[in-house]
Amino acid sequence: MTYPVPTPIYRIIHIGNLPILLRRRAIHAPNSTPQDGLVYRTIHNAAVQANRRAAIVACGSGGTVHDYLPFYFGPLSVMLLNLKTGRVPGYNEGQEPLIYLKSTVQAAVQANCEFVFTDGHGLASFTMWYDDLSQLSEVDWPLVNARYWSDRPEDNDRQRRKQAEFLIHGHCSWSIIEEIGVLNPDVKKRVEETLAEFPGCHKPNVTVRRDWYYN
């Protein structure tokens, strides 16, 4: 299966965390987060994160999943749907404050980021892990870009494959983020105002991407 070049990668954050990333000028894996007193607003399921903290990465730089900063290969993730529908304990704000940080595999490689990637959800026992870009063809590209991805009787592995990840070891520079995708013009304005508060910092394009969100 062929893959797109440049190869897009997407990470979802709460808009309230944007000033923290701009101050640090970097995005960090959980196990590499600076002890700088800045309080990051988590939007993740705590039980899932506990499992990721212990899950071993058997290629690349090794370690556990929490030694890496995860991106998805496509928008409309299962995680986003769970946040929208209130299935993540402690989160009830819907999609509006969630923004996309979009980069590419090639930008990460050019920035000398160490990486691994998967062909599905990182905690699934039969997910395969890779550290060779020639194996990007193992990702199910039509599905990671699909709007509808639920399991079907003829294919009950769709949800796992939808959640294929590209994971950067340790941290990446804020400068590799090429675009910030948002739900509507109001959020676009908020993001642009936040970026303006950091005049010396890299400023990605801010774009309304309604199609990256659920109806």
mmCIF file of the C-alpha atoms, coordinates in Angstrom:
data_MODEL
# 
_entry.id   MODEL 
# 
loop_
_atom_site.group_PDB 
_atom_site.id 
_atom_site.type_symbol 
_atom_site.label_atom_id 
_atom_site.label_alt_id 
_atom_site.label_comp_id 
_atom_site.label_asym_id 
_atom_site.label_entity_id 
_atom_site.label_seq_id 
_atom_site.pdbx_PDB_ins_code 
_atom_site.Cartn_x 
_atom_site.Cartn_y 
_atom_site.Cartn_z 
_atom_site.occupancy 
_atom_site.B_iso_or_equiv 
_atom_site.pdbx_formal_charge 
_atom_site.auth_seq_id 
_atom_site.auth_comp_id 
_atom_site.auth_asym_id 
_atom_site.auth_atom_id 
_atom_site.pdbx_PDB_model_num 
ATOM 1   C CA . MET A 1 1   ? 0.000   0.000  0.000  1.00 0.00 ? 1   MET A CA 1 
ATOM 2   C CA . THR A 1 2   ? 1.411   3.393  -0.961 1.00 0.00 ? 2   THR A CA 1 
ATOM 3   C CA . TYR A 1 3   ? 1.573   6.259  1.514  1.00 0.00 ? 3   TYR A CA 1 
ATOM 4   C CA . PRO A 1 4   ? 1.361   10.040 1.076  1.00 0.00 ? 4   PRO A CA 1 
ATOM 5   C CA . VAL A 1 5   ? 4.525   12.133 0.846  1.00 0.00 ? 5   VAL A CA 1 
ATOM 6   C CA . PRO A 1 6   ? 4.754   14.454 2.709  1.00 0.00 ? 6   PRO A CA 1 
ATOM 7   C CA . THR A 1 7   ? 3.245   12.148 5.325  1.00 0.00 ? 7   THR A CA 1 
ATOM 8   C CA . PRO A 1 8   ? 0.947   14.085 7.671  1.00 0.00 ? 8   PRO A CA 1 
ATOM 9   C CA . ILE A 1 9   ? 0.816   13.489 11.422 1.00 0.00 ? 9   ILE A CA 1 
ATOM 10  C CA . TYR A 1 10  ? -1.709  14.978 13.852 1.00 0.00 ? 10  TYR A CA 1 
ATOM 11  C CA . ARG A 1 11  ? -1.816  15.587 17.593 1.00 0.00 ? 11  ARG A CA 1 
ATOM 12  C CA . ILE A 1 12  ? -4.830  16.893 19.545 1.00 0.00 ? 12  ILE A CA 1 
ATOM 13  C CA . ILE A 1 13  ? -4.359  19.204 22.527 1.00 0.00 ? 13  ILE A CA 1 
ATOM 14  C CA . HIS A 1 14  ? -6.601  21.396 24.663 1.00 0.00 ? 14  HIS A CA 1 
ATOM 15  C CA . ILE A 1 15  ? -6.333  25.035 23.629 1.00 0.00 ? 15  ILE A CA 1 
ATOM 16  C CA . GLY A 1 16  ? -5.463  25.906 27.228 1.00 0.00 ? 16  GLY A CA 1 
ATOM 17  C CA . ASN A 1 17  ? -2.161  24.078 26.794 1.00 0.00 ? 17  ASN A CA 1 
ATOM 18  C CA . LEU A 1 18  ? -1.022  26.133 23.819 1.00 0.00 ? 18  LEU A CA 1 
ATOM 19  C CA . PRO A 1 19  ? 0.721   28.830 25.941 1.00 0.00 ? 19  PRO A CA 1 
ATOM 20  C CA . ILE A 1 20  ? 2.683   26.107 27.740 1.00 0.00 ? 20  ILE A CA 1 
ATOM 21  C CA . LEU A 1 21  ? 4.020   24.679 24.478 1.00 0.00 ? 21  LEU A CA 1 
ATOM 22  C CA . LEU A 1 22  ? 4.902   28.161 23.240 1.00 0.00 ? 22  LEU A CA 1 
ATOM 23  C CA . ARG A 1 23  ? 6.804   28.940 26.448 1.00 0.00 ? 23  ARG A CA 1 
ATOM 24  C CA . ARG A 1 24  ? 8.710   25.672 26.193 1.00 0.00 ? 24  ARG A CA 1 
ATOM 25  C CA . ARG A 1 25  ? 9.050   25.950 22.397 1.00 0.00 ? 25  ARG A CA 1 
ATOM 26  C CA . ALA A 1 26  ? 8.747   22.185 22.375 1.00 0.00 ? 26  ALA A CA 1 
ATOM 27  C CA . ILE A 1 27  ? 6.288   19.339 22.892 1.00 0.00 ? 27  ILE A CA 1 
ATOM 28  C CA . HIS A 1 28  ? 7.351   16.608 25.315 1.00 0.00 ? 28  HIS A CA 1 
ATOM 29  C CA . ALA A 1 29  ? 6.594   12.968 25.941 1.00 0.00 ? 29  ALA A CA 1 
ATOM 30  C CA . PRO A 1 30  ? 5.119   12.236 29.394 1.00 0.00 ? 30  PRO A CA 1 
ATOM 31  C CA . ASN A 1 31  ? 8.432   10.883 30.710 1.00 0.00 ? 31  ASN A CA 1 
ATOM 32  C CA . SER A 1 32  ? 10.359  13.906 29.399 1.00 0.00 ? 32  SER A CA 1 
ATOM 33  C CA . THR A 1 33  ? 8.111   16.706 30.627 1.00 0.00 ? 33  THR A CA 1 
ATOM 34  C CA . PRO A 1 34  ? 10.188  19.572 32.130 1.00 0.00 ? 34  PRO A CA 1 
ATOM 35  C CA . GLN A 1 35  ? 9.816   20.233 35.843 1.00 0.00 ? 35  GLN A CA 1 
ATOM 36  C CA . ASP A 1 36  ? 9.053   23.908 35.238 1.00 0.00 ? 36  ASP A CA 1 
ATOM 37  C CA . GLY A 1 37  ? 5.885   24.295 37.290 1.00 0.00 ? 37  GLY A CA 1 
ATOM 38  C CA . LEU A 1 38  ? 3.607   24.693 34.262 1.00 0.00 ? 38  LEU A CA 1 
ATOM 39  C CA . VAL A 1 39  ? 0.395   22.715 34.715 1.00 0.00 ? 39  VAL A CA 1 
ATOM 40  C CA . TYR A 1 40  ? -0.634  20.839 31.571 1.00 0.00 ? 40  TYR A CA 1 
ATOM 41  C CA . ARG A 1 41  ? -4.368  20.177 31.066 1.00 0.00 ? 41  ARG A CA 1 
ATOM 42  C CA . THR A 1 42  ? -4.743  16.479 30.355 1.00 0.00 ? 42  THR A CA 1 
ATOM 43  C CA . ILE A 1 43  ? -7.513  15.224 28.088 1.00 0.00 ? 43  ILE A CA 1 
ATOM 44  C CA . HIS A 1 44  ? -6.541  11.544 28.168 1.00 0.00 ? 44  HIS A CA 1 
ATOM 45  C CA . ASN A 1 45  ? -8.240  8.555  29.734 1.00 0.00 ? 45  ASN A CA 1 
ATOM 46  C CA . ALA A 1 46  ? -6.285  7.858  32.925 1.00 0.00 ? 46  ALA A CA 1 
ATOM 47  C CA . ALA A 1 47  ? -6.680  4.081  32.669 1.00 0.00 ? 47  ALA A CA 1 
ATOM 48  C CA . VAL A 1 48  ? -5.343  4.035  29.109 1.00 0.00 ? 48  VAL A CA 1 
ATOM 49  C CA . GLN A 1 49  ? -2.423  6.223  30.121 1.00 0.00 ? 49  GLN A CA 1 
ATOM 50  C CA . ALA A 1 50  ? -1.533  3.884  32.976 1.00 0.00 ? 50  ALA A CA 1 
ATOM 51  C CA . ASN A 1 51  ? -1.285  1.025  30.479 1.00 0.00 ? 51  ASN A CA 1 
ATOM 52  C CA . ARG A 1 52  ? 0.799   3.119  28.089 1.00 0.00 ? 52  ARG A CA 1 
ATOM 53  C CA . ARG A 1 53  ? 3.172   3.966  30.934 1.00 0.00 ? 53  ARG A CA 1 
ATOM 54  C CA . ALA A 1 54  ? 4.021   0.269  31.254 1.00 0.00 ? 54  ALA A CA 1 
ATOM 55  C CA . ALA A 1 55  ? 3.849   -0.839 27.600 1.00 0.00 ? 55  ALA A CA 1 
ATOM 56  C CA . ILE A 1 56  ? 7.253   -1.716 26.139 1.00 0.00 ? 56  ILE A CA 1 
ATOM 57  C CA . VAL A 1 57  ? 8.433   -0.411 22.774 1.00 0.00 ? 57  VAL A CA 1 
ATOM 58  C CA . ALA A 1 58  ? 10.504  -3.168 21.218 1.00 0.00 ? 58  ALA A CA 1 
ATOM 59  C CA . CYS A 1 59  ? 12.225  -1.227 18.457 1.00 0.00 ? 59  CYS A CA 1 
ATOM 60  C CA . GLY A 1 60  ? 13.750  2.192  17.846 1.00 0.00 ? 60  GLY A CA 1 
ATOM 61  C CA . SER A 1 61  ? 15.081  3.694  21.084 1.00 0.00 ? 61  SER A CA 1 
ATOM 62  C CA . GLY A 1 62  ? 13.132  1.203  23.198 1.00 0.00 ? 62  GLY A CA 1 
ATOM 63  C CA . GLY A 1 63  ? 11.700  2.180  26.563 1.00 0.00 ? 63  GLY A CA 1 
ATOM 64  C CA . THR A 1 64  ? 7.972   2.453  27.164 1.00 0.00 ? 64  THR A CA 1 
ATOM 65  C CA . VAL A 1 65  ? 5.239   4.220  25.239 1.00 0.00 ? 65  VAL A CA 1 
ATOM 66  C CA . HIS A 1 66  ? 5.402   7.135  27.688 1.00 0.00 ? 66  HIS A CA 1 
ATOM 67  C CA . ASP A 1 67  ? 8.959   7.798  26.550 1.00 0.00 ? 67  ASP A CA 1 
ATOM 68  C CA . TYR A 1 68  ? 7.415   8.920  23.250 1.00 0.00 ? 68  TYR A CA 1 
ATOM 69  C CA . LEU A 1 69  ? 5.248   11.781 22.022 1.00 0.00 ? 69  LEU A CA 1 
ATOM 70  C CA . PRO A 1 70  ? 2.372   10.295 19.996 1.00 0.00 ? 70  PRO A CA 1 
ATOM 71  C CA . PHE A 1 71  ? 0.786   11.633 16.834 1.00 0.00 ? 71  PHE A CA 1 
ATOM 72  C CA . TYR A 1 72  ? -1.924  10.000 14.727 1.00 0.00 ? 72  TYR A CA 1 
ATOM 73  C CA . PHE A 1 73  ? -1.561  9.570  10.969 1.00 0.00 ? 73  PHE A CA 1 
ATOM 74  C CA . GLY A 1 74  ? -5.047  10.937 10.327 1.00 0.00 ? 74  GLY A CA 1 
ATOM 75  C CA . PRO A 1 75  ? -7.737  13.190 11.810 1.00 0.00 ? 75  PRO A CA 1 
ATOM 76  C CA . LEU A 1 76  ? -11.067 12.053 13.300 1.00 0.00 ? 76  LEU A CA 1 
ATOM 77  C CA . SER A 1 77  ? -9.470  9.751  15.837 1.00 0.00 ? 77  SER A CA 1 
ATOM 78  C CA . VAL A 1 78  ? -11.302 7.408  18.178 1.00 0.00 ? 78  VAL A CA 1 
ATOM 79  C CA . MET A 1 79  ? -9.905  9.544  21.003 1.00 0.00 ? 79  MET A CA 1 
ATOM 80  C CA . LEU A 1 80  ? -11.576 12.670 19.611 1.00 0.00 ? 80  LEU A CA 1 
ATOM 81  C CA . LEU A 1 81  ? -14.933 10.884 19.361 1.00 0.00 ? 81  LEU A CA 1 
ATOM 82  C CA . ASN A 1 82  ? -14.633 9.727  22.960 1.00 0.00 ? 82  ASN A CA 1 
ATOM 83  C CA . LEU A 1 83  ? -13.886 13.285 24.086 1.00 0.00 ? 83  LEU A CA 1 
ATOM 84  C CA . LYS A 1 84  ? -16.815 14.657 22.080 1.00 0.00 ? 84  LYS A CA 1 
ATOM 85  C CA . THR A 1 85  ? -19.266 12.126 23.502 1.00 0.00 ? 85  THR A CA 1 
ATOM 86  C CA . GLY A 1 86  ? -18.184 12.439 27.143 1.00 0.00 ? 86  GLY A CA 1 
ATOM 87  C CA . ARG A 1 87  ? -16.587 9.001  27.405 1.00 0.00 ? 87  ARG A CA 1 
ATOM 88  C CA . VAL A 1 88  ? -13.379 10.286 28.970 1.00 0.00 ? 88  VAL A CA 1 
ATOM 89  C CA . PRO A 1 89  ? -13.823 10.680 32.757 1.00 0.00 ? 89  PRO A CA 1 
ATOM 90  C CA . GLY A 1 90  ? -13.149 14.243 33.874 1.00 0.00 ? 90  GLY A CA 1 
ATOM 91  C CA . TYR A 1 91  ? -13.638 15.819 30.440 1.00 0.00 ? 91  TYR A CA 1 
ATOM 92  C CA . ASN A 1 92  ? -16.960 17.395 29.377 1.00 0.00 ? 92  ASN A CA 1 
ATOM 93  C CA . GLU A 1 93  ? -16.053 20.363 27.159 1.00 0.00 ? 93  GLU A CA 1 
ATOM 94  C CA . GLY A 1 94  ? -16.772 18.815 23.778 1.00 0.00 ? 94  GLY A CA 1 
ATOM 95  C CA . GLN A 1 95  ? -14.720 19.373 20.630 1.00 0.00 ? 95  GLN A CA 1 
ATOM 96  C CA . GLU A 1 96  ? -14.498 23.169 20.484 1.00 0.00 ? 96  GLU A CA 1 
ATOM 97  C CA . PRO A 1 97  ? -11.467 23.682 22.783 1.00 0.00 ? 97  PRO A CA 1 
ATOM 98  C CA . LEU A 1 98  ? -9.564  20.819 21.142 1.00 0.00 ? 98  LEU A CA 1 
ATOM 99  C CA . ILE A 1 99  ? -7.077  21.896 18.487 1.00 0.00 ? 99  ILE A CA 1 
ATOM 100 C CA . TYR A 1 100 ? -4.931  19.934 16.057 1.00 0.00 ? 100 TYR A CA 1 
ATOM 101 C CA . LEU A 1 101 ? -1.170  20.295 15.784 1.00 0.00 ? 101 LEU A CA 1 
ATOM 102 C CA . LYS A 1 102 ? -0.247  19.073 12.301 1.00 0.00 ? 102 LYS A CA 1 
ATOM 103 C CA . SER A 1 103 ? 3.234   18.233 11.077 1.00 0.00 ? 103 SER A CA 1 
ATOM 104 C CA . THR A 1 104 ? 4.762   15.625 8.782  1.00 0.00 ? 104 THR A CA 1 
ATOM 105 C CA . VAL A 1 105 ? 6.960   12.584 9.220  1.00 0.00 ? 105 VAL A CA 1 
ATOM 106 C CA . GLN A 1 106 ? 9.499   14.253 6.966  1.00 0.00 ? 106 GLN A CA 1 
ATOM 107 C CA . ALA A 1 107 ? 9.646   17.405 9.127  1.00 0.00 ? 107 ALA A CA 1 
ATOM 108 C CA . ALA A 1 108 ? 10.277  15.259 12.207 1.00 0.00 ? 108 ALA A CA 1 
ATOM 109 C CA . VAL A 1 109 ? 13.043  13.339 10.452 1.00 0.00 ? 109 VAL A CA 1 
ATOM 110 C CA . GLN A 1 110 ? 14.647  16.546 9.189  1.00 0.00 ? 110 GLN A CA 1 
ATOM 111 C CA . ALA A 1 111 ? 14.656  17.808 12.790 1.00 0.00 ? 111 ALA A CA 1 
ATOM 112 C CA . ASN A 1 112 ? 16.594  14.658 13.797 1.00 0.00 ? 112 ASN A CA 1 
ATOM 113 C CA . CYS A 1 113 ? 13.765  13.259 15.897 1.00 0.00 ? 113 CYS A CA 1 
ATOM 114 C CA . GLU A 1 114 ? 14.077  9.606  16.837 1.00 0.00 ? 114 GLU A CA 1 
ATOM 115 C CA . PHE A 1 115 ? 10.823  7.801  16.072 1.00 0.00 ? 115 PHE A CA 1 
ATOM 116 C CA . VAL A 1 116 ? 8.837   4.606  15.898 1.00 0.00 ? 116 VAL A CA 1 
ATOM 117 C CA . PHE A 1 117 ? 5.409   3.995  14.385 1.00 0.00 ? 117 PHE A CA 1 
ATOM 118 C CA . THR A 1 118 ? 2.647   1.414  14.481 1.00 0.00 ? 118 THR A CA 1 
ATOM 119 C CA . ASP A 1 119 ? 0.042   -0.111 12.190 1.00 0.00 ? 119 ASP A CA 1 
ATOM 120 C CA . GLY A 1 120 ? -2.669  0.262  14.841 1.00 0.00 ? 120 GLY A CA 1 
ATOM 121 C CA . HIS A 1 121 ? -3.479  1.062  18.451 1.00 0.00 ? 121 HIS A CA 1 
ATOM 122 C CA . GLY A 1 122 ? -0.268  0.970  20.471 1.00 0.00 ? 122 GLY A CA 1 
ATOM 123 C CA . LEU A 1 123 ? -1.718  -1.211 23.243 1.00 0.00 ? 123 LEU A CA 1 
ATOM 124 C CA . ALA A 1 124 ? -3.223  -3.923 21.036 1.00 0.00 ? 124 ALA A CA 1 
ATOM 125 C CA . SER A 1 125 ? -1.278  -7.164 21.378 1.00 0.00 ? 125 SER A CA 1 
ATOM 126 C CA . PHE A 1 126 ? -1.077  -7.800 17.638 1.00 0.00 ? 126 PHE A CA 1 
ATOM 127 C CA . THR A 1 127 ? -0.139  -4.252 16.617 1.00 0.00 ? 127 THR A CA 1 
ATOM 128 C CA . MET A 1 128 ? 3.187   -4.186 14.789 1.00 0.00 ? 128 MET A CA 1 
ATOM 129 C CA . TRP A 1 129 ? 5.910   -1.652 15.619 1.00 0.00 ? 129 TRP A CA 1 
ATOM 130 C CA . TYR A 1 130 ? 8.400   -0.217 13.115 1.00 0.00 ? 130 TYR A CA 1 
ATOM 131 C CA . ASP A 1 131 ? 11.368  2.158  12.981 1.00 0.00 ? 131 ASP A CA 1 
ATOM 132 C CA . ASP A 1 132 ? 12.053  2.060  9.221  1.00 0.00 ? 132 ASP A CA 1 
ATOM 133 C CA . LEU A 1 133 ? 10.204  4.572  7.036  1.00 0.00 ? 133 LEU A CA 1 
ATOM 134 C CA . SER A 1 134 ? 10.154  2.108  4.151  1.00 0.00 ? 134 SER A CA 1 
ATOM 135 C CA . GLN A 1 135 ? 7.550   0.223  6.208  1.00 0.00 ? 135 GLN A CA 1 
ATOM 136 C CA . LEU A 1 136 ? 5.059   3.120  6.257  1.00 0.00 ? 136 LEU A CA 1 
ATOM 137 C CA . SER A 1 137 ? 3.225   1.140  3.596  1.00 0.00 ? 137 SER A CA 1 
ATOM 138 C CA . GLU A 1 138 ? 2.096   -1.190 6.420  1.00 0.00 ? 138 GLU A CA 1 
ATOM 139 C CA . VAL A 1 139 ? -0.247  1.550  7.701  1.00 0.00 ? 139 VAL A CA 1 
ATOM 140 C CA . ASP A 1 140 ? -3.830  1.316  6.398  1.00 0.00 ? 140 ASP A CA 1 
ATOM 141 C CA . TRP A 1 141 ? -3.861  4.760  4.781  1.00 0.00 ? 141 TRP A CA 1 
ATOM 142 C CA . PRO A 1 142 ? -7.437  4.769  3.458  1.00 0.00 ? 142 PRO A CA 1 
ATOM 143 C CA . LEU A 1 143 ? -8.693  3.857  6.931  1.00 0.00 ? 143 LEU A CA 1 
ATOM 144 C CA . VAL A 1 144 ? -6.562  6.315  8.942  1.00 0.00 ? 144 VAL A CA 1 
ATOM 145 C CA . ASN A 1 145 ? -7.990  9.057  6.712  1.00 0.00 ? 145 ASN A CA 1 
ATOM 146 C CA . ALA A 1 146 ? -11.563 7.730  6.784  1.00 0.00 ? 146 ALA A CA 1 
ATOM 147 C CA . ARG A 1 147 ? -14.415 9.582  8.435  1.00 0.00 ? 147 ARG A CA 1 
ATOM 148 C CA . TYR A 1 148 ? -16.176 6.342  9.369  1.00 0.00 ? 148 TYR A CA 1 
ATOM 149 C CA . TRP A 1 149 ? -14.075 3.585  10.908 1.00 0.00 ? 149 TRP A CA 1 
ATOM 150 C CA . SER A 1 150 ? -16.237 1.354  13.102 1.00 0.00 ? 150 SER A CA 1 
ATOM 151 C CA . ASP A 1 151 ? -15.648 -2.404 13.071 1.00 0.00 ? 151 ASP A CA 1 
ATOM 152 C CA . ARG A 1 152 ? -17.799 -4.437 10.689 1.00 0.00 ? 152 ARG A CA 1 
ATOM 153 C CA . PRO A 1 153 ? -18.737 -8.116 10.578 1.00 0.00 ? 153 PRO A CA 1 
ATOM 154 C CA . GLU A 1 154 ? -16.445 -8.611 7.600  1.00 0.00 ? 154 GLU A CA 1 
ATOM 155 C CA . ASP A 1 155 ? -13.620 -6.596 9.213  1.00 0.00 ? 155 ASP A CA 1 
ATOM 156 C CA . ASN A 1 156 ? -13.566 -6.335 13.002 1.00 0.00 ? 156 ASN A CA 1 
ATOM 157 C CA . ASP A 1 157 ? -10.086 -4.773 13.119 1.00 0.00 ? 157 ASP A CA 1 
ATOM 158 C CA . ARG A 1 158 ? -10.922 -1.373 11.667 1.00 0.00 ? 158 ARG A CA 1 
ATOM 159 C CA . GLN A 1 159 ? -10.924 0.580  14.936 1.00 0.00 ? 159 GLN A CA 1 
ATOM 160 C CA . ARG A 1 160 ? -7.474  -0.723 15.864 1.00 0.00 ? 160 ARG A CA 1 
ATOM 161 C CA . ARG A 1 161 ? -5.969  0.150  12.471 1.00 0.00 ? 161 ARG A CA 1 
ATOM 162 C CA . LYS A 1 162 ? -7.558  3.618  12.511 1.00 0.00 ? 162 LYS A CA 1 
ATOM 163 C CA . GLN A 1 163 ? -5.417  4.392  15.584 1.00 0.00 ? 163 GLN A CA 1 
ATOM 164 C CA . ALA A 1 164 ? -2.012  3.866  13.959 1.00 0.00 ? 164 ALA A CA 1 
ATOM 165 C CA . GLU A 1 165 ? 0.544   6.196  15.556 1.00 0.00 ? 165 GLU A CA 1 
ATOM 166 C CA . PHE A 1 166 ? 3.801   7.977  14.794 1.00 0.00 ? 166 PHE A CA 1 
ATOM 167 C CA . LEU A 1 167 ? 5.728   8.428  18.038 1.00 0.00 ? 167 LEU A CA 1 
ATOM 168 C CA . ILE A 1 168 ? 8.672   10.778 18.597 1.00 0.00 ? 168 ILE A CA 1 
ATOM 169 C CA . HIS A 1 169 ? 11.155  9.849  21.291 1.00 0.00 ? 169 HIS A CA 1 
ATOM 170 C CA . GLY A 1 170 ? 11.547  12.391 24.099 1.00 0.00 ? 170 GLY A CA 1 
ATOM 171 C CA . HIS A 1 171 ? 10.365  15.628 22.556 1.00 0.00 ? 171 HIS A CA 1 
ATOM 172 C CA . CYS A 1 172 ? 10.134  17.632 19.368 1.00 0.00 ? 172 CYS A CA 1 
ATOM 173 C CA . SER A 1 173 ? 10.707  21.295 18.659 1.00 0.00 ? 173 SER A CA 1 
ATOM 174 C CA . TRP A 1 174 ? 7.624   23.473 18.337 1.00 0.00 ? 174 TRP A CA 1 
ATOM 175 C CA . SER A 1 175 ? 9.053   24.579 14.988 1.00 0.00 ? 175 SER A CA 1 
ATOM 176 C CA . ILE A 1 176 ? 8.054   21.310 13.269 1.00 0.00 ? 176 ILE A CA 1 
ATOM 177 C CA . ILE A 1 177 ? 4.349   22.151 13.691 1.00 0.00 ? 177 ILE A CA 1 
ATOM 178 C CA . GLU A 1 178 ? 3.200   23.388 10.294 1.00 0.00 ? 178 GLU A CA 1 
ATOM 179 C CA . GLU A 1 179 ? -0.491  24.011 10.910 1.00 0.00 ? 179 GLU A CA 1 
ATOM 180 C CA . ILE A 1 180 ? -2.969  24.382 13.752 1.00 0.00 ? 180 ILE A CA 1 
ATOM 181 C CA . GLY A 1 181 ? -6.415  23.090 12.814 1.00 0.00 ? 181 GLY A CA 1 
ATOM 182 C CA . VAL A 1 182 ? -9.471  24.386 14.668 1.00 0.00 ? 182 VAL A CA 1 
ATOM 183 C CA . LEU A 1 183 ? -13.224 23.830 14.713 1.00 0.00 ? 183 LEU A CA 1 
ATOM 184 C CA . ASN A 1 184 ? -14.506 27.334 13.992 1.00 0.00 ? 184 ASN A CA 1 
ATOM 185 C CA . PRO A 1 185 ? -13.534 31.008 13.500 1.00 0.00 ? 185 PRO A CA 1 
ATOM 186 C CA . ASP A 1 186 ? -13.910 31.828 17.204 1.00 0.00 ? 186 ASP A CA 1 
ATOM 187 C CA . VAL A 1 187 ? -11.272 29.266 18.161 1.00 0.00 ? 187 VAL A CA 1 
ATOM 188 C CA . LYS A 1 188 ? -9.104  30.438 15.268 1.00 0.00 ? 188 LYS A CA 1 
ATOM 189 C CA . LYS A 1 189 ? -9.154  33.942 16.732 1.00 0.00 ? 189 LYS A CA 1 
ATOM 190 C CA . ARG A 1 190 ? -8.239  32.644 20.210 1.00 0.00 ? 190 ARG A CA 1 
ATOM 191 C CA . VAL A 1 191 ? -5.316  30.649 18.837 1.00 0.00 ? 191 VAL A CA 1 
ATOM 192 C CA . GLU A 1 192 ? -4.027  33.591 16.798 1.00 0.00 ? 192 GLU A CA 1 
ATOM 193 C CA . GLU A 1 193 ? -4.261  35.873 19.844 1.00 0.00 ? 193 GLU A CA 1 
ATOM 194 C CA . THR A 1 194 ? -2.282  33.351 21.891 1.00 0.00 ? 194 THR A CA 1 
ATOM 195 C CA . LEU A 1 195 ? 0.386   33.068 19.194 1.00 0.00 ? 195 LEU A CA 1 
ATOM 196 C CA . ALA A 1 196 ? 0.647   36.869 19.119 1.00 0.00 ? 196 ALA A CA 1 
ATOM 197 C CA . GLU A 1 197 ? 1.587   36.843 22.815 1.00 0.00 ? 197 GLU A CA 1 
ATOM 198 C CA . PHE A 1 198 ? 4.844   35.077 21.873 1.00 0.00 ? 198 PHE A CA 1 
ATOM 199 C CA . PRO A 1 199 ? 6.352   37.342 19.201 1.00 0.00 ? 199 PRO A CA 1 
ATOM 200 C CA . GLY A 1 200 ? 9.645   35.473 18.890 1.00 0.00 ? 200 GLY A CA 1 
ATOM 201 C CA . CYS A 1 201 ? 8.049   32.058 18.528 1.00 0.00 ? 201 CYS A CA 1 
ATOM 202 C CA . HIS A 1 202 ? 7.338   30.029 15.398 1.00 0.00 ? 202 HIS A CA 1 
ATOM 203 C CA . LYS A 1 203 ? 3.773   30.700 14.191 1.00 0.00 ? 203 LYS A CA 1 
ATOM 204 C CA . PRO A 1 204 ? 2.086   27.917 12.226 1.00 0.00 ? 204 PRO A CA 1 
ATOM 205 C CA . ASN A 1 205 ? -0.824  28.686 9.932  1.00 0.00 ? 205 ASN A CA 1 
ATOM 206 C CA . VAL A 1 206 ? -4.145  28.538 11.789 1.00 0.00 ? 206 VAL A CA 1 
ATOM 207 C CA . THR A 1 207 ? -6.920  27.015 9.686  1.00 0.00 ? 207 THR A CA 1 
ATOM 208 C CA . VAL A 1 208 ? -10.586 26.202 10.286 1.00 0.00 ? 208 VAL A CA 1 
ATOM 209 C CA . ARG A 1 209 ? -10.799 22.488 9.527  1.00 0.00 ? 209 ARG A CA 1 
ATOM 210 C CA . ARG A 1 210 ? -14.408 21.540 10.201 1.00 0.00 ? 210 ARG A CA 1 
ATOM 211 C CA . ASP A 1 211 ? -13.892 18.235 8.389  1.00 0.00 ? 211 ASP A CA 1 
ATOM 212 C CA . TRP A 1 212 ? -11.335 17.172 11.025 1.00 0.00 ? 212 TRP A CA 1 
ATOM 213 C CA . TYR A 1 213 ? -14.124 17.142 13.638 1.00 0.00 ? 213 TYR A CA 1 
ATOM 214 C CA . TYR A 1 214 ? -17.196 15.015 14.187 1.00 0.00 ? 214 TYR A CA 1 
ATOM 215 C CA . ASN A 1 215 ? -20.693 16.268 13.419 1.00 0.00 ? 215 ASN A CA 1 
# 
